[in-house]
């Protein structure tokens, strides 16, 4: 059995051996890795959950630029959330750089009778989903509003008709367990800027929706200044790969 992070490694390692790291920025919300072929990728930073014991968050700070991209990709196996985030950002620079497919509005596929389970809090989607169905559950590690704690996902996903799973679950390596839980869902969507948009990596998903960095300079500035998803919109384009049109 190959885990998701192993598949990401296998998809990107050979290409990564031919590329160098041009820049790495670790912001409060997102991490961005720029490679020397004029591509960049994003990943969530998980800053709130880092076990920081000194003022130096990254031991290798000052030495990552100029290394082979494969050096960063190899960190995908780490249980350190920041290492894993850096690796995923580097992988996304490779995987998402050639994506041209359009974004898909998952909300339009929701029926009034559907149970929708969202893993992770996607604020811009919440109101729209609530307008489509009363059977809407959010499971979130940092509980907010009406959301349930993250461990509720192991029960709520079982009978979901539509499952929306945050791509940040790749970083903390919970995604493999989450993808096994939906038993009847007609849509299983991996979503967020951290998503590597390749369906061969996610055999249990129907949709993988993420972002491509269009303006690298602007994205780096926003991330360095502490910006998150909303602030990054002008620097990104949204895309979605899927198994079939619904």
Secondary structure, 3 states (H helix, E strand, C coil): CCCHHHHHHHHHHHHHCCCEEEEEEECCCEEEEEECCCEEEEEECCHHHCCCCCCCCCCCCCCCCCCEHHHHHHHHHCCCHHHHHHHHHHHHHHHHHHCCCCCCCHHHHCCCCCCEEEECCCHHHHHHHHCCCCCEEEEECCCCCCCEEHHHHHHHHHHCCEEEEEHHHHCCCCHHHHHCCCCCCCEEEEECCCCCCCCCCCCCCCEEEEEEECCHHHHHHHHHCCCCHHHHHHHEEEEEEECCCC
